[in-house]
């Protein structure tokens, strides 16, 4: 059941399932909380209260916002955690991985651990040689085209590259839902505006995070020429001993949707290790 939280600038939609320690799930741009539909029941079965959030402009959240930065998204996520009685483990994918970093740095009492899935948490730079990597070239051209032209067709084409090999069993329905959302008034513009933001605000906060951080990368993620190097760079920017990197062989930019069992297993192992350490 969808619930709504009024925050400064608009309304955030979310749903809650289960009971136990709180885990908050945040998706990437051009998507909705449905991205976690396979992860939620696994976390609930493991004894967690799970809140899946629609980012501003996405899913069932309102579309008219003055700010689309990771800092603004972090504020929304912190508002949800506070409303649900936090603290929480905060899981963020892609753009919301950076938002989770900012949230943890800003409100350490509300965020006990961070899980970043294929996160855009550092400032990116494009080198000419990067375009020689075929999957990166294919993904980048489609991603840029979708952003520049506001094309749902190019976004679907990007998703085909971002899900290399393994597709979810409900892939057709998944694409249909994403396409329908992007054709709702204001949703495509929301994706375009998110895509124009920079992760620099998140990168600036990495050194200020004080809780444990798990980074999960797919080895075939088309958003980077070397996903392992990107994940390692995030870990190395954190305070020593806080970060841990896991790679999923064959996964693209949506490891939680392609390989929900593996991602959930990594997440639960990470949380249990952190609890034992505490």
C-alpha positions in Angstrom: 0.0 0.0 0.0 1.4 3.4 -1.0 1.9 6.0 1.7 2.8 9.6 1.2 5.1 12.0 3.1 4.9 15.7 2.6 8.4 17.3 2.5 9.6 20.8 1.5 8.8 21.1 -2.2 6.5 18.1 -2.8 5.3 14.7 -1.7 7.4 11.5 -1.5 5.6 8.1 -2.0 6.8 4.9 -0.3 5.6 1.6 1.0 6.5 -0.4 4.1 6.6 -4.2 4.7 7.7 -6.4 7.5 8.9 -5.8 11.0 12.3 -5.5 12.6 15.3 -3.2 12.0 14.5 -0.6 9.3 16.0 -0.8 5.8 15.2 2.0 3.4 15.6 1.3 -0.4 16.1 4.0 -2.9 16.1 3.4 -6.7 17.9 5.1 -9.6 16.7 7.7 -12.1 14.0 6.9 -14.6 12.7 4.1 -12.3 10.5 3.5 -9.3 10.5 1.5 -6.1 9.4 -1.5 -8.2 13.1 -1.9 -9.0 13.3 -3.7 -5.6 10.3 -5.9 -6.0 12.5 -9.1 -5.8 14.6 -7.8 -2.9 11.8 -6.7 -0.6 10.3 -10.1 0.3 13.8 -11.5 0.9 14.7 -8.8 3.4 11.3 -9.1 5.1 11.8 -12.9 5.4 15.1 -12.2 7.0 13.4 -10.1 9.7 13.6 -6.5 8.5 11.1 -3.7 8.2 11.6 -2.5 4.6 10.6 0.9 3.2 10.9 1.3 -0.5 10.8 4.9 -1.7 9.9 6.6 -4.9 12.5 9.4 -5.5 11.2 12.9 -6.2 9.7 13.0 -9.7 9.5 9.2 -9.9 6.9 6.5 -9.4 4.1 7.9 -7.4 6.0 10.9 -5.9 5.1 14.4 -7.1 6.9 15.8 -10.1 7.4 19.5 -9.6 10.6 20.1 -7.6 13.1 23.0 -7.5 16.2 20.8 -7.0 17.2 17.4 -8.4 20.6 17.0 -6.8 21.8 14.1 -4.7 21.8 16.5 -1.7 18.1 17.2 -2.2 17.3 13.5 -2.6 19.3 12.8 0.6 17.0 15.3 2.4 13.9 13.3 1.2 15.4 10.0 2.3 16.3 11.4 5.8 12.8 12.7 6.1 11.4 9.3 5.4 13.7 7.6 7.9 12.8 10.2 10.5 9.1 9.8 9.9 9.4 6.0 10.2 11.2 6.3 13.5 14.8 5.4 12.3 17.6 4.8 12.4 17.9 2.8 9.2 20.2 1.0 6.9 20.1 3.1 3.7 20.4 1.3 0.3 20.8 3.5 -2.8 21.2 2.6 -6.4 23.0 4.8 -9.0 22.1 8.4 -8.3 20.6 7.5 -4.9 23.9 5.8 -4.0 25.4 9.2 -3.9 22.3 10.5 -2.0 22.8 7.8 0.6 26.4 8.9 1.1 25.3 12.5 1.8 22.5 11.4 4.1 24.9 9.3 6.2 27.4 12.2 6.4 24.7 14.7 7.4 22.7 12.7 9.9 24.9 9.9 11.4 22.3 9.2 14.1 19.7 8.3 11.5 21.9 6.1 9.1 23.6 3.1 10.7 25.0 1.7 7.5 25.0 2.4 3.7 24.7 0.0 0.8 25.5 1.5 -2.6 24.5 -0.4 -5.7 26.3 0.7 -8.9 26.6 4.2 -7.3 27.3 7.5 -8.9 29.1 8.9 -5.9 32.2 10.5 -7.4 32.7 13.2 -10.0 33.1 11.5 -13.4 35.5 12.3 -16.2 35.3 11.0 -19.8 38.5 10.1 -21.6 38.7 9.5 -25.3 40.0 5.9 -24.8 36.9 5.1 -22.8 34.8 4.9 -26.0 36.9 2.0 -27.2 35.1 -0.2 -24.6 32.1 -1.4 -26.5 29.6 -1.9 -23.7 30.5 1.6 -22.3 30.1 3.2 -25.7 26.8 1.5 -26.3 25.4 2.4 -22.9 26.7 6.0 -22.9 25.3 6.9 -26.4 21.9 5.5 -25.5 22.0 7.2 -22.1 23.0 10.6 -23.5 20.4 10.2 -26.3 17.6 9.5 -23.8 18.6 12.5 -21.7 19.1 15.0 -24.6 16.0 14.0 -26.6 13.7 12.9 -23.8 13.3 9.6 -25.6 11.6 6.7 -23.8 12.7 4.5 -26.7 16.4 5.3 -26.2 16.0 4.7 -22.5 14.5 1.3 -23.1 17.5 0.6 -25.4 19.9 1.7 -22.7 18.2 -0.7 -20.2 18.8 -3.6 -22.6 22.5 -2.8 -22.4 22.3 -2.2 -18.7 20.9 -5.7 -18.1 23.4 -7.8 -20.0 22.6 -11.4 -20.4 20.2 -12.2 -17.5 16.9 -10.5 -17.6 14.2 -10.7 -14.8 11.4 -13.2 -15.4 8.9 -10.3 -15.7 11.1 -8.2 -18.1 8.4 -7.4 -20.5 6.1 -6.2 -17.7 9.0 -4.3 -16.1 9.8 -2.4 -19.3 6.1 -1.7 -19.9 5.8 -0.2 -16.4 8.8 2.0 -16.8 7.6 3.2 -20.2 4.2 4.0 -18.8 5.7 6.0 -16.0 8.0 8.0 -18.3 4.9 9.0 -20.4 3.2 10.5 -17.4 3.3 14.3 -17.3 6.6 15.5 -15.8 8.3 12.2 -15.3 10.6 12.3 -18.4 11.6 15.8 -17.5 12.4 14.6 -14.0 14.7 12.0 -15.4 16.4 14.5 -17.7 17.0 16.9 -14.8 18.4 14.2 -12.6 20.7 13.2 -15.4 22.1 16.7 -15.6 23.2 16.8 -12.0 26.8 16.0 -10.9 27.9 13.6 -8.2 30.4 16.1 -6.9 28.3 16.9 -3.9 28.3 13.2 -2.9 32.0 12.8 -3.5 32.7 15.7 -1.3 31.0 13.9 1.6 32.6 10.5 1.3 35.3 11.3 3.8 32.7 12.5 6.3 30.8 9.2 6.5 31.3 7.4 9.8 29.2 4.3 9.3 30.1 1.1 7.4 29.6 1.2 3.7 29.0 -1.7 1.3 29.5 -1.1 -2.5 28.2 -3.6 -4.9 29.2 -3.4 -8.6 28.4 -5.5 -11.6 31.4 -6.6 -13.7 29.5 -5.7 -16.9 28.1 -2.4 -15.8 28.1 -0.2 -19.0 28.2 3.0 -17.0 31.9 2.6 -16.3 34.8 1.2 -18.4 36.1 -0.5 -15.2 33.4 -1.0 -12.6 35.9 -2.6 -10.2 38.2 0.4 -10.3 35.2 2.7 -9.7 34.1 0.7 -6.7 37.6 0.6 -5.3 38.0 4.4 -5.7 34.9 4.9 -3.6 36.1 2.6 -0.9 39.5 4.3 -0.8 38.0 7.7 -0.4 36.1 6.6 2.8 37.7 6.5 6.2 40.0 3.4 6.5 38.1 0.3 7.4 34.6 1.5 6.7 34.2 0.3 3.1 33.7 -3.1 1.6 33.4 -3.9 -2.1 31.6 -6.8 -3.7 31.5 -7.6 -7.4 28.8 -9.7 -9.2 30.1 -11.4 -12.2 27.9 -10.8 -15.3 25.8 -8.1 -13.7 25.2 -4.7 -15.3 23.9 -1.5 -13.8 21.0 -3.2 -12.0 22.5 -6.0 -9.9 19.6 -6.0 -7.5 17.2 -6.7 -10.3 19.3 -9.2 -12.2 20.7 -11.1 -9.2 18.4 -10.3 -6.2 19.6 -13.4 -4.3 23.2 -12.5 -4.5 22.6 -8.8 -3.6 20.4 -9.7 -0.7 23.0 -12.2 0.5 25.7 -9.6 0.4 23.5 -7.1 2.2 22.5 -9.5 5.0 26.1 -10.7 5.5 27.3 -7.1 5.6 24.6 -6.2 8.2 25.3 -9.2 10.4 29.1 -8.5 10.3 28.4 -4.9 11.3 26.1 -6.0 14.1 28.7 -8.5 15.4 31.4 -5.8 15.3 29.3 -3.4 17.2 
